[in-house]
Amino acid sequence: MDEGQLQGLGITHVLNAAHGKKLYHVHTGPDYYNESGIIYHGVPALDMFTFKLDRYFDEACDFIGKAVGTKKTGKLNGKILVHCKEGVSRSASLVLAYLVRDQEMTLKDAVRLVRSKREISPNQGFLQQLIDYSYKLGRA
């Protein structure tokens, strides 16, 4: 939430996987980042295994791809912060969906790559949705 720190890190885009005003959400939005010029997108996800995060996979992938590129478009000059409240389940799941869809990775390789950078722990429901998504994309 520190715009100065985000700008110092070169962040051009923020994907908030915990958008909202309720408990376990992070209350920011496009207006919050107006002065910094950071481009914002929010996903109102709950970290519950019954939450249908997969309905947001494509829009999150599109947003991430516009910031940093895809395997097809090549690397872009943006730098994105993808976050949620704790940073291990909702946000990680959206990054995994992006790696599977837009970087054309298998889910297993995507998990391995992300875990090589930081600990993640997508809940069981999100993992199943990611498995189903990777099968649908032919990257199981």
Salt bridges, closest charged atoms under 4 A:
ASP58 OD1 - ARG101 NH1 3.16
GLU59 OE2 - HIS41 NE2 2.82
ASP62 OD1 - ARG101 NH2 2.57
ASP102 OD1 - ARG101 NE 2.64
GLU104 OE2 - LYS72 NZ 3.06
ASP109 OD1 - ARG112 NH1 3.13
GLU119 OE2 - ARG115 NE 3.77
